[in-house]
Amino acid sequence: MTAPAIRVGDGVTIAGDRGHRSAAGRWAAGLGEAAPVGILWIRRAYTADSDRLFLWIPVLLGGGVAAYFGLPFEPPVWSAVALLLPVAWSAWVLRQRPLLAPLSVMILCVVTGFGAAVLRSYMVAAPVLERPMGGVLVARVVSVETTETGSLSAVLEPSSFGYLAQSALPARVRLNIRLREAVLRPGAVVSLRARLMPPPEPVLPYGFDFARHAWFSSLGAVGFAYTAPEEISPPSGFGQRLALLRMTIGDRIRSSIGGTAGAVAAALITGERASIPDGISADLRAAGIYHVLSISGLHMVLFAGSLFWVVRAALVLIPGLALRYPVKKWAALIAIFGATFYLTISGAAVATQRAWIMICLMFLAILLDRPALSMRNVMLAATVILLWRPESLIGASFQMSFAAVIALIAFYESEPVRNWTLRPRSSGFEAIISRSFTYILGIALTSIVAGTATGVIAAFHFNRIAVYGLAGNMAAMPLVGIVVMPMALLSLLLMPFGLDGPALWAMGQGVDGMLAIAHEVAAWRGADRMVPAAPMSALVLAVFGSLWLTLWRANWRYAGILPIAAGLMLWGSGPKPDILIDRDAALFAVRQSDDEIVLTSSRPSYTAEQWLRYEGDGRTARDAARSPSMKCDTRGCVYREEGRPVITFPETLGAVVEDCERADILIASVPVPRGIRDGCAAELLLDYFYFWRNGATILTLSTDGSVQILTAREVRGNRPWVQRKRTDQ
């Protein structure tokens, strides 16, 4: 006899006989059975990876830092302590609770990262120039670089400038000096006439914010010199002597090697890249080896690693010493001092400081009889950097360097690779062949893993993909690792004795070979491919998925593939603006029906370059200004295309009055009086004062005829590095 049916919920019937169970019922029952299994699987994976929880501390700190930079306002400095204390107390109280303890620690890490960013912004606070002005500048020279054209790019600490009050004086300014007779020595106090301007704002609402970067560098103004600097007092102090030493070393390298190779060799040791021609930089980017010019982990490892190996090998040759004392630890200690010296003469840039921290942790691990290169050491370095310089998180250098190192460690820690590296070694001629093959394969795998890990980040920040980066790195990196950097170390050791000539010659030959490889790879068709901009959500998803994939060991790590795929699918999916306006209303662009933008000026400029790069467009400004739909004369430009609104860009009041009768959208580079504005027939009118208040602006045209406006002021919010804080009138 069949059991009576029981009605459950909205019409779902479950019969007493299993053979008559509905599909919905079977699905619900199966889900109910699977849920405990899934929870058990997650719990087991969590338990297996419990020793890896430490690795997520810098990730959570970074989440707090990102939250700070995502705010539309500047939080008060007391909020750092006000949030941290109760969260820390809660974490302490809940430390014995199995579920709540990890959650409270996670929240504590996020709040700590947020507080570190708040405190950092408060500590670096310095006056920022509010408007362009000229006058006599008296300042101490901090650093000087010679550009490709022979001009000087200097950072100075002003003591006075024109009639500017001391309370409004920027802590540092960056000055470009194009006068050939100009001579600057680090540490000297100089006087010159200059014109200074506030740090430039983004050319797009979501573009790179140099003003924010300048804020955390205490850089309050940029400008150029009218007259050659006159030295008031000579350099003095230890810092100045180090700066002069760095300049002397750079000049010595450039004069000994000569040409472009000398400029590149000097950059590899002193970090001065201003004298490298733009064409060489473009070749290195297209070949995927531009990272060689940025003194970071690679250079620090090669430099300090070579010093460690040389010192250890020399000490091992003394049997009595090697048998009685820990010569390996001695070599590690000397390598730390060598890395510190390299940090000093290279200019101590943020990327170099980060690399120095990582290399010091590696050698400290050797001193403590721990593995030198491990995921824990890398994440400890990331934790130190995020607490010390939280602003590093939003920079491409931090993201790419840690992405590469984390991916490489995770790859070489994986069981298949570890088993392959630990396999029994052969001997004799077979061993030579095997080691050569292993070395070549190691370079290839390292390039593939590092390139894959950093590719998305590089594409997001630079809108470029080096298609043949693997070939470029496989060909060039052996030269860098075997010839260039070891000879750089040897030349520095011999330079005080005047015996550095042969080492510098060998280094120059290696650099010439590297540049020849870069030029050859860059010449291949499609080597340097532009890609359109991606929304921030795409980068966040891809990075989070990559971290999930690399920081865990259990099988649940493969779930990280899903956010990576989601991030890649979002690439280029965001709405594209139809009209782009420069921060100073000096350049405009309109998106045509063929999805390409047309510029109102063919003159090359930084704004045009950034707009085209944002679009993933490889055209020049001259090519992008050619369109039958855009007509320009001395009074302005008019854009007409069938089926689209008429858009005008007048540059005089007379042109504004004329365009008011024919334009649907009028964007003026001059102020428009209220009387003209009230009588204008255009559906939308924006004038100079609008952009003066709001900065770079983009307009998106909807199918219903409405216009969406987004400004840089709206995106940037009311932050200390934002100068456009005026109220609308």
JOFEN-V892714 format. One record per pair of residues at least 12 apart in sequence whose ideal C-beta (glycine too) atoms are under 6 Angstrom apart, sorted by the first residue. I is the first residue (numbers start at 1). J is the second residue. If there is no record, write none. Layout:
# JOFEN-V892714
i = {I I}
j = {J J}
This chain:
# JOFEN-V892714
i = {2 3 12 45 45 48 49 49 49 55 55 55 57 57 58 58 58 58 59 60 60 60 61 61 61 62 63 64 64 64 65 65 65 65 67 68 68 69 72 73 73 74 74 75 77 80 80 80 83 84 84 87 87 87 88 90 91 91 91 116 116 117 120 124 124 126 126 126 127 127 127 128 129 129 129 129 129 132 134 135 135 136 137 137 137 138 138 138 139 139 139 140 140 141 141 141 141 142 142 143 143 144 144 145 145 146 147 148 148 151 152 152 152 153 153 154 154 155 155 156 156 157 158 170 170 171 171 172 172 173 174 174 175 175 176 177 179 181 182 182 184 185 186 186 186 187 187 187 188 188 188 189 189 190 190 191 191 192 192 192 193 193 194 194 195 196 196 197 197 198 199 199 199 201 201 202 202 203 203 203 204 205 205 205 205 211 212 215 216 242 246 246 249 249 250 250 250 253 253 254 256 257 257 260 261 261 261 263 263 264 265 265 267 269 270 270 271 271 271 271 273 283 283 283 284 286 286 286 287 287 287 287 288 288 288 288 289 289 289 289 294 295 295 296 296 296 297 297 297 300 300 300 302 302 303 303 303 304 304 304 304 306 306 307 307 308 308 311 311 312 312 315 329 332 332 332 335 336 336 339 339 343 351 354 357 357 358 361 361 365 375 378 382 396 399 400 400 403 403 403 404 404 404 406 407 407 408 410 411 443 443 444 447 447 447 451 456 459 460 460 463 463 463 463 465 465 467 467 467 468 468 468 471 472 475 476 476 479 479 479 483 484 484 487 487 487 488 490 491 491 530 530 531 532 532 532 533 534 535 538 538 538 541 541 541 542 542 544 545 545 545 548 575 577 577 578 578 578 578 579 580 580 581 582 583 583 585 585 585 587 587 588 588 589 590 590 598 598 599 599 600 600 602 602 602 604 608 629 635 635 636 636 636 636 637 645 645 646 646 647 648 648 649 650 651 656 656 660 660 660 663 664 665 666 666 667 668 669 670 671 671 671 672 684 693 694 694 695 695 695 696 697 698}
j = {17 16 24 554 556 554 552 553 554 375 379 551 109 383 379 382 383 386 547 106 109 110 109 113 386 393 110 110 113 114 113 117 390 393 114 114 117 394 717 717 718 719 720 118 122 115 118 119 111 111 115 107 108 111 108 104 104 105 108 387 390 390 390 216 218 171 218 220 168 170 220 220 170 196 198 220 221 197 195 161 162 193 161 192 194 159 160 191 156 157 158 157 189 156 184 186 188 155 157 155 186 184 186 272 274 275 274 275 277 178 177 182 184 176 274 175 184 172 174 173 175 172 173 220 221 218 220 218 219 221 219 222 223 225 224 225 228 228 228 229 229 235 240 243 244 235 240 243 231 234 235 232 233 229 231 230 232 225 227 229 226 227 223 225 223 221 223 222 223 723 211 214 222 583 695 696 712 607 610 696 696 696 710 712 715 721 721 721 391 344 270 345 270 345 266 270 272 265 266 266 504 504 508 280 508 511 512 275 276 511 507 511 293 488 345 346 295 346 347 349 293 518 519 522 518 522 527 528 472 518 521 522 466 469 472 473 472 473 476 518 351 346 352 351 355 401 355 358 401 339 355 359 481 485 342 485 489 335 338 339 359 486 489 335 338 331 335 331 334 328 331 327 367 363 366 367 363 360 363 356 359 356 397 385 381 384 381 377 381 377 409 405 402 461 457 454 457 453 454 457 450 453 454 550 449 453 449 550 449 474 477 474 470 473 474 469 542 531 534 539 530 531 613 616 529 531 526 527 529 521 524 527 521 521 517 514 517 510 513 514 510 507 510 503 506 507 507 503 503 504 616 618 616 572 615 616 614 571 574 567 570 571 563 566 567 564 567 563 560 563 564 560 700 698 700 591 699 700 701 699 611 698 697 607 695 696 669 688 691 601 607 600 649 611 639 647 627 630 624 625 637 649 621 622 625 621 621 641 652 655 649 650 651 655 649 664 665 663 664 665 663 666 667 668 669 668 672 680 681 682 682 683 684 682 685 686 687 688 688 687 688 689 687 707 726 711 713 712 713 724 712 711 710}
